[in-house]
Amino acid sequence: MARKKNTKKKKSTASAGREYKGIVDMTRSGLAYIVVEGLEKDIRVRQKNLNTAMHGDEVLVKIIPHRQKGGRMEGEVLQVINRKRNEFTGVLQVAGANAFVVPDDEHLPHVLVDVEHMHEAKPGDKVVVKILRWRGAHRLPEGEITQVLDPGLTGANDVAMKEILVSHGFPLVFPNEVMQELLHLPERIPEIEFSKRKDIREVLTFTIDPVDARDFDDAVSFRILKNGWYEVGVHIADVSYYVLPGTALDEEAYRRATSVYLPDRVLPMLPEKISNELCSLRPNEDKLCFSVIFQITPDGQMKKHWIGKTVIRSKRRFTYEEVQAIIEAHREKDPEHFIHATSYEPYVRELMLLHHLAQGFRKERIAHGAINFSSSEVRFVLDERAFPIGILIKESKEAHQLIEEMMLLANRTVAEFASTYRYKQQPIPFPYRVHDQPDEEKLKIFSAFALKFGHRFDLSTPQSIAASFNKMLALVQGRPEQQVLESLGIRTMAKAVYSTENIGHYGLGFDHYCHFTSPIRRYPDLMVHRILQQCLEGKVIPDRELEKKCRHCSEMERHAMDAEREATKYKQVEYMMQHIGEVFDGVISGVAPFGFWVETIETKCEGMISLQSLASIDEFRYSETEYALIGIHTGRRFRFGDTVTILVAAANLQKRQLDYELVEVLDQPVSTRKKKHKKS
């Protein structure tokens, strides 16, 4: 965590006695700095005053009088408000009669382990240790070994994935009390529950998911009404029926807040008994759902909607690939053709009419300010040992957009409904999904860069900014500068978060938005379901802690994204280790004063070309406004987005780092360049 620069000197004793909440940033020496939002300088805390606080914890700190040059405040931790994590990976060591785990993270303290808590672990083993207690504020924590990570049994890459998960605060197993609660969940839905819900088991309903999905948490229904309107239902697994507030299941789901998707595994927010069985909307099984059912005219006009609990029965499980094949086979026919058609095989008519609706919704969203960044996903082809033997680039196609638009519609409708509900004449606390406007300074730099490619931005209003982005994104499709402008454009954007303060969702162009459609894998969706049901029953109990819960869920989402990025990087390094000495075409994906990063076009694997390796060409200076390294003597530029040819020089799994060497800078179009080849 970067230190904040101080431009003013002030007496720190002036604030003695004041209390602040902040995050612990620990140094390797044991000295800590408490990062407090809004404070110009971090608060220094000596090891003796940490009161068991560890790196990343949220704490309450009190300023204490001291004498020190530079005016930095010093404090003592009064309370640990929230532990970032309670489990760590490390190596078990024994010294005399004492056993302890040395964490991999050097910011963390050693953890003492009694013999009874070592279980099957032996000295030298890589383990996961869980802190059980602190015996006094100034002593080492005591813990229990919960798992031995043995690369001889499961492989080094399995151990690496587990280390990544634990390092970001995600436990590898569910607590015993959670597993005990699972035993008492009903296998069959009681008959009385059907009478409490809208029964739509006879309506044509199906799911569309990735080919390897196991938890189907959303389904879509479709039928044409007598008046010619379409009835479209979005049906979401009713997790709230099984996961009740105050249970161990609920507490563990909140603690995790999200499922984590790594290249070779999913660490679920909820046990598989719930996510893959009880709540998964599998074909030909009665399932409990929370639904939003719309009545829509054939030209896409919304006429009515209904929100409530349902029981459904999916008739068919589709993969995205199957639906895409249907769309591509019939996309030339207009909706009128399908409205009156009777000769098509089951689902073709319904899927095509949904497809036309979705494309209309998408076009309307973009026209009203949604920013249309293209999206692609790197997927690894893994062998039986989870070792990467290939890389696939999956792009968002019309089948994905069909589901995306229906989910967006449901999320938006639920948020709009909640925004109108009042409790004692006041809006109810509700976990909105919000997205702020782009950073003004970043936008200015980006618009100046885009102008070099002929794209002029109107920065006068949020609406004109969105329109400028969409105009640029449409014009750059298929052009050499597409990747650089899309990548840099995304970097100007704020991060979407959960909050009870509804500022709208800038990127989607919505005034009201929430997450309602994935309660199996996101805790905020479960919170939305519970509050929504209270509104429908007229029994709202405002949650005064909801903003705190929103912050926690946003933080855990960031941890999950960081874990996913680290795991993807690990797999990329694993993959490229097989290609040391080979040559690839790439695009400069980042520039820094010490060198630049290159992402290979074929495999999307990013590595670094250091400034030192460019010494034979020239001395280079870094230009932030041009996103470039510029030769002092030759004027030669290495710019963000330039195409280059690189050689894979080294791959370090421990550091998750790829080192590339520059072969040449290419001027010709990508299509004319040579393919990967072995170094001769």
Secondary structure, DSSP 8 states (H G I E B T S, - for coil): -----------GGGGTT-EEEEEEEE-TTS-EEEE-TT-SS-EEE-GGG-TT--TT-EEEEEEE----TT---EEEEEEEEE-S-SEEEEEEEEETTEEEEEESSTTS--EEE-GGGTTT--TT-EEEEEEEEESSTTS-EEEEEEEE--HHHH-HHHHHHHHHHHHTT--SS--HHHHHHHTTS-SS--HHHHTTSEE-TTS-EEEEE-TT-----EEEEEEE-TTS-EEEEEEEE-GGGTS-TTSHHHHHHHHH-B-EEETTEEE-SS-HIIIIIISS--TTSEEEEEEEEEEE-TT--EEEEEEEEEEEE--EEEEHHHHHHHHHHHTTS-HHHHHH---S-TTHHHHHHHHHHHHHHHHHHHHTT------EEEEEEE-TTS-EEEEEEEE--HHHHHHHHHHHHHHHHHHHHHHH-EETTEE----EEEB----HHHHHHHHHHHHTTT-----SSHHHHHHHHHHHHHHTTTSTTHHHHHHHHHHTS---EEESS---BTTTTBSS-B--S-TTTBHHHHHHHHHHHHHHHT-----TTHHHHHHHHHHHHHHHHHHHHHHHHHHHHHHHGGGTTEEEEEEEEEEETTEEEEEETTT--EEEEESGGGTTT--EEEETTTTEEEETTT--EEETT-EEEEEEEEEETTTTEEEEEEEEE--S-GGGS---EE--
